[in-house]
Amino acid sequence: MVSAVKERLDVIRNGLPEGVVIEPFLDRADLVDRSMHTVRNNLLEGAAIAILVLVVFLGQLRAGLIVASAIP
């Protein structure tokens, strides 16, 4: 996502008049990537815990998976 913006910025730089420069002021690409990684991990862990709890309470793996599939 951020890499596409950087590529587009390179294209825009080529079309600017002489003497006009675009310089990035603040690059938060690393922060965005780490945040997306954290969100993805938390969602997967939460889903796994929910399925585990359902399986434990229902006493059957198949029943727990069927009920878990209705959650989303």
N, C-alpha and C positions, 0 to 999 in steps of 0.2 A: 504494500500500500504506500508506504513512505518512499520506497524506491521508485515508484511510478511518478511521484511528484518531483523527485530529483531528476529523473530522466526528462520530464517535461520542462523543467527549469533550464536544463542544458539547451533544449531546442529554442526556448524563448531567448536565451542569452545570444544565440547566433543571429537573431533577427533584430536586436536592439541597435539603435544608432551608435556611432562611435562616441566614446566618452561616457556612455551610460553603463553602469555596472550594477548587477544584482548580487548581493552577498547575503547569505543566510545569517540571521542574527541569533537565532536560538534553535538548536536541533534536538528534538525530543524523540527521535526515532528509537533509541535504546529504551527509553521509558515506556513508550507505546508497546514495543515488542515484549518487554518484561511483564507489563500489565495484562496483555492478551494471553501470555503463557500462564500467568497466575489464575486468570478467570477460567481458562480451559481446564486446568488441573482441579480447581475447586468444584467445577461442575461435574467432572468425572468422579471425583471422590465422593461428592454428595449423592450422586446416583448410585454408586456402589454401596454406600452405607444404607441408603433407603431400600435397596434390593435385599441386602443382608438382613435388615430388620424385618422385612416382610417374610422372608424365608423362615426366619427363626419363629416369628409369631404364628405363621400358618402351618409350619411343620413340614412343608413339602417344597422342594425346589421348583417344580413345575407350577404349582399354584402361586408361589411368590413371583415368578417371572411373568405369569399372566396378569396378575394384579399390577405389577410394576409397569407393564406395557401400557396400562390405561392411565398412568400418572401424567405423562406429558399432555 
